[in-house]
């Protein structure tokens, strides 16, 4: 079977940070964009990407480790030929439990089928008692589906000036929208009064993703339209760093990373990663940053320009 540790050049005791670092290193070498003349580059990179996702997920990694340790789950042993021609089969404990489960399951179904059917009679009053909580539950579900405001932290988005005019189209998300909910992980908040205020003066819409400076774990992300600002609160005292994606014309049908990501800009202007310039809350509880277009390769912040793969790396 495939050993995904060997694909990334790692051992079984590799940490999440080592997995991420190995993936970034290999992606920069084997990404199809960097090997346009190699017909096998796409397949190689897909194997690297698959190994990264399997090992970074604790559940799939645990299963992979088990499969590596137990490569053969079922064995059949045959005795030498004798006059009775009997065969002796031995099974692992896991196979025995599986067979016992199915035996119990079919025995239970057989017993139920043999029992006479019971006729249950409900009064109108009982129907009402049953239907009322179901209806309330459905109503709460509908309300939750339309509730797009963050529960854990407040993201307040306001225009920078009254003179700014914005035309809202049907496919353009509103400020505070979280297009990649669940991809980076669960939202993290802390019992602090630290706030990151982001002003978007880039001339383009943006998606901002915030990570912990201490261990690079995901904190929050938000969609921010041009000439608006956002405030993200309850941030860790240890500091943070951020990434952003600048572009125009949001398209919810676009896909990335082999259709693992849905939604993106029809026109991408730039990806940025500010990991080298972390935000530290030393003497103030509020830190303010301004988004600007830094596509000029002569800019002093040119090292903050990154690509799609780095932006979506967790």
Secondary structure, 3 states (H helix, E strand, C coil): CCCHHHHHCCCCCCCHHHHHHHHHHHHHHHCHHHCCCCCCHHHHHHHHHHHHHHHHCHHHHHHHHHHHHCCCCECCECCCCCCCCCCECCECHHHHHHHHHHHHHHHHHHHHHHCCCCCCCCCHHHHHHHHHHHHHHHHHHHHHHCCCCCCCCCEEEEECCCCCCCCCCCCCCCCCCCCCCCCCCCCCCCCCCCEEEEEECCCCEEEEEEEECCCCCEEEEEEECCCEEEEECCCCCCCEEEEEEEEEEEEEEEEECCCCEEEEEEEEEEEEECCCCCECCCCCCEEEEEECCCCCCCCCCHHHEECHHHHCCC
